[in-house]
Amino acid sequence: MRIKISTYMTAGIAAAVESNEDFRQFIKGCFLRHLRGDWGDITAEDAELNNMDTRLAMSVYTSPDGRKVWLKQDFDILTVLFPSEY
């Protein structure tokens, strides 16, 4: 069974994606990693919680230029944001 997941990005992520192709590709990779269960730079405890219920998972990735990016999933909604936009 396939579940449809709606994806969103905050204004800060959208501006960075629009102005930088490398960052856009990085974000695309983040979505794929998250959906595959690669939670990125989180603690083992948080990874265990994500694995218990992937519908409420949070991933953290660091871009090549050092910016942290969060992916927050709430059931069928997946949002990418900078921590400062939370």
C-alpha positions in Angstrom: 0.0 0.0 0.0 1.3 3.4 -0.9 0.7 6.4 1.3 0.7 9.9 -0.3 3.0 12.3 1.6 2.6 16.0 1.0 5.9 17.9 1.1 6.4 21.5 2.2 9.3 23.9 2.7 9.5 27.0 4.7 10.2 30.4 3.2 13.9 30.3 4.2 14.4 26.9 2.6 12.5 28.0 -0.5 14.7 31.1 -0.9 17.9 29.0 -0.5 16.7 26.4 -3.0 15.7 29.1 -5.6 19.1 30.8 -5.3 21.4 27.8 -5.2 21.3 24.7 -7.4 23.7 22.8 -5.2 21.5 23.4 -2.2 18.4 22.4 -4.1 20.1 19.0 -4.9 21.1 18.7 -1.3 17.4 19.1 -0.2 16.3 16.6 -2.7 18.7 14.1 -1.3 17.5 14.9 2.2 13.9 14.0 1.3 15.1 10.7 -0.2 17.3 9.9 2.8 14.4 10.6 5.2 11.9 8.5 3.3 14.5 5.6 3.3 14.8 5.9 7.1 18.3 7.5 7.1 17.6 10.1 9.9 21.0 11.9 9.5 22.6 13.7 12.4 20.3 12.6 15.3 21.0 10.7 18.5 20.6 6.9 18.7 17.7 7.5 21.1 15.9 9.8 18.6 16.6 7.3 15.7 15.0 4.6 17.8 11.9 6.7 18.3 11.7 7.5 14.6 12.0 3.8 13.8 9.1 3.0 16.2 6.8 5.3 14.3 8.1 6.7 11.0 4.9 8.7 10.6 6.2 11.1 13.3 9.9 11.1 12.4 12.4 14.0 12.4 15.7 14.0 10.5 18.6 16.4 10.7 21.1 16.9 8.0 24.0 19.3 7.5 24.5 20.9 4.1 28.0 21.0 2.5 28.2 24.7 3.5 27.4 23.9 7.2 23.8 24.8 7.4 21.5 22.5 9.5 18.3 21.4 7.9 15.4 19.6 9.6 12.8 17.4 8.1 9.8 17.0 10.3 7.1 14.4 9.5 3.6 14.6 10.9 1.8 11.6 9.5 1.3 12.5 5.8 2.9 15.9 5.9 6.7 16.3 5.5 8.2 19.7 6.1 11.8 20.8 5.5 13.0 23.9 7.5 15.9 25.6 9.0 16.0 25.2 12.8 15.6 29.0 13.2 12.2 28.7 11.4 10.7 26.3 13.9 
